[in-house]
């Protein structure tokens, strides 16, 4: 994936970027922080350019890549994830305050209700031990540990764990499931379609998708 391809994809939902030479960055107002991917010698550096309340703006590196393709994909999925949370997920949470998503009264029943309102099929979530799961599609799994904590895992259609959280309590796990399930739904319904139109879907791995779900 090239920088300009990533820029084109981000422009589709309205996430405006600036792409030139060996730089890809968010298009923000003059005094607002923005994320940036830039080439430095033989590596690509991704991070936050800190402008707000700074006499001397500076670049805070977060990730480093050895190729343009890997850097461009990370920028694309990391920033799209943040954009979708701000523009789609958070507004849904606010407009459905009765579900108390992320709050002390949010439970499995309310999670299923939220998914139903959004139009997310229940089959996208699995509950149980990894070895007991038989998957035919990408899913988000809730797995209880022996100490009573829970981990949330993103699993591919072969039942392989692609990415897992650290052990967390039940309420925190339910919120993480809601966020990841919503993002996976958006990826399959919208982002994947854009990638197909640009003939880029075949270059996106499950690991890349896990960045979007983070």
C-alpha positions in Angstrom: 0.0 0.0 0.0 1.3 3.4 -0.9 0.8 6.7 1.0 -1.5 8.1 -1.6 -3.7 4.9 -1.5 -4.0 5.2 2.2 -4.9 8.9 1.9 -7.6 8.1 -0.7 -9.2 5.5 1.5 -9.2 7.9 4.6 -10.9 10.6 2.6 -13.9 8.4 1.8 -15.5 8.7 5.3 -14.3 12.3 5.7 -11.0 11.9 7.4 -9.0 14.5 5.5 -5.3 14.0 5.0 -2.3 15.7 3.4 0.0 13.5 1.3 3.1 14.7 -0.4 6.6 13.2 -1.1 7.4 10.9 1.9 4.8 12.4 4.3 1.3 11.5 5.2 -0.5 13.4 7.9 -3.9 14.4 9.1 -5.2 17.8 7.9 -6.0 19.8 11.0 -6.3 23.5 12.0 -3.0 25.3 12.4 -2.9 25.0 16.2 -4.2 21.4 16.6 -2.2 18.3 17.2 -2.1 15.8 14.3 -0.8 12.3 13.5 1.9 12.0 10.9 3.8 9.3 9.0 7.2 10.4 7.6 10.2 8.8 6.1 13.5 9.2 8.0 16.5 7.6 6.2 15.5 4.0 5.7 12.6 3.8 8.2 9.1 5.2 8.4 8.2 7.0 11.7 4.6 7.3 12.9 3.5 9.5 15.7 1.8 12.6 17.0 3.0 16.1 16.1 2.3 18.1 19.2 1.4 21.7 18.5 -1.2 22.7 21.2 0.2 24.9 23.9 3.7 24.6 22.6 6.2 27.3 21.8 8.3 24.7 20.1 6.1 22.0 18.4 7.7 18.6 18.4 7.2 15.1 17.0 6.4 12.3 19.4 7.3 9.0 17.8 4.9 6.0 18.5 5.8 3.4 15.9 8.6 2.7 13.4 8.3 0.7 10.2 10.8 -0.6 7.6 8.6 -0.2 4.6 6.1 2.4 3.2 3.5 -0.3 2.9 3.5 -1.3 6.6 3.6 2.4 7.7 0.8 3.4 5.4 -1.5 0.5 6.5 -0.8 1.3 10.2 -1.6 5.0 9.7 -4.8 4.1 7.8 -6.2 1.6 10.3 -5.1 3.4 13.4 -6.6 6.7 12.4 -9.7 5.2 10.9 -10.4 3.4 14.1 -10.1 6.6 16.1 -12.3 8.4 13.6 -15.1 5.8 13.7 -15.1 5.8 17.5 -15.5 9.5 17.5 -18.0 9.8 14.7 -20.1 6.6 15.0 -19.5 4.7 18.2 -19.5 7.5 20.8 -22.6 9.2 19.3 -24.4 5.8 19.5 -23.4 5.5 23.2 -24.7 9.0 23.9 -28.0 8.6 22.0 -28.7 5.3 23.9 -27.8 6.3 27.4 -30.4 3.8 28.7 -28.0 1.0 27.8 -25.3 2.5 30.1 -22.6 1.3 27.7 -19.3 1.2 29.6 -21.1 2.0 32.8 -21.8 -0.1 36.0 -25.2 -1.3 34.7 -24.0 -2.4 31.3 -24.4 -6.2 31.0 -24.5 -9.0 28.4 -28.2 -8.4 27.8 -27.7 -4.7 27.1 -24.7 -5.6 24.8 -27.0 -7.8 22.8 -29.6 -5.1 22.7 -27.0 -2.6 21.4 -25.9 -5.0 18.7 -29.4 -5.6 17.7 -30.1 -1.8 17.3 -26.9 -1.4 15.2 -27.8 -4.4 13.1 -24.8 -6.6 14.2 -25.5 -10.3 14.0 -25.0 -12.1 17.3 -22.8 -14.7 15.6 -20.0 -12.1 15.7 -19.5 -12.7 19.4 -18.4 -16.0 21.0 -18.3 -16.8 24.7 -16.2 -19.7 26.0 -12.7 -21.2 25.9 -10.7 -20.8 22.8 -10.3 -24.6 22.2 -14.1 -25.0 22.3 -14.9 -22.4 19.7 -15.7 -23.5 16.1 -15.6 -20.4 13.9 -16.6 -19.8 10.3 -16.0 -16.1 10.4 -14.0 -13.4 12.2 -15.3 -12.9 15.7 -14.7 -11.3 19.0 -14.4 -13.8 21.8 -14.9 -13.4 25.6 -12.8 -15.9 27.5 -12.8 -16.3 31.3 -9.5 -16.9 33.0 -9.1 -19.2 36.1 -8.6 -16.2 38.4 -12.0 -14.8 37.4 -10.7 -12.1 35.1 -11.5 -12.0 31.3 -9.7 -11.5 28.1 -11.2 -10.3 24.8 -9.7 -11.8 21.7 -10.0 -11.1 18.0 -10.2 -14.5 16.2 -10.1 -15.3 12.5 -12.3 -17.8 10.6 -9.9 -20.6 11.4 -10.2 -20.1 15.2 -6.8 -18.6 15.5 -6.3 -15.8 18.1 -4.9 -12.7 16.3 -4.9 -10.3 19.2 -5.9 -10.4 22.9 -6.3 -7.9 25.6 -4.7 -8.1 29.0 -6.9 -9.7 31.7 -9.6 -7.3 32.8 -12.7 -7.4 35.0 -16.1 -8.4 33.5 -17.5 -4.9 33.1 -14.4 -3.6 31.3 -14.4 -6.7 29.1 -18.0 -6.1 28.0 -17.2 -2.5 26.9 -14.2 -3.7 25.0 -16.3 -6.3 23.3 -18.9 -3.7 22.3 -16.2 -1.4 20.8 -14.4 -4.2 18.9 -17.6 -5.8 17.7 -18.9 -2.4 16.3 -15.5 -1.7 14.7 -15.4 -5.2 13.1 -18.9 -4.7 11.8 -17.9 -1.4 10.3 -14.8 -2.9 8.7 -16.8 -5.7 7.1 -19.6 -3.4 5.9 -17.6 -0.3 4.8 -13.8 -0.4 5.0 -13.5 -3.8 3.3 -15.7 -2.6 0.4 -13.4 0.5 -0.1 -10.4 -1.7 -0.1 -12.0 -4.0 -2.7 -12.7 -1.0 -5.0 -9.1 0.0 -4.8 -7.9 -3.6 -5.3 -6.1 -3.5 -1.9 -8.1 -6.0 0.2 -5.8 -8.9 -0.7 -2.9 -7.0 0.9 -4.6 -6.5 4.2 -4.0 -9.2 6.8 -5.8 -10.2 10.0 -3.0 -8.4 11.9 -3.8 -5.2 10.0 -7.4 -5.6 10.9 -6.5 -6.0 14.6 -5.0 -2.5 14.4 -8.4 -1.2 13.3 -10.0 -3.0 16.2 -7.6 -1.6 18.9 
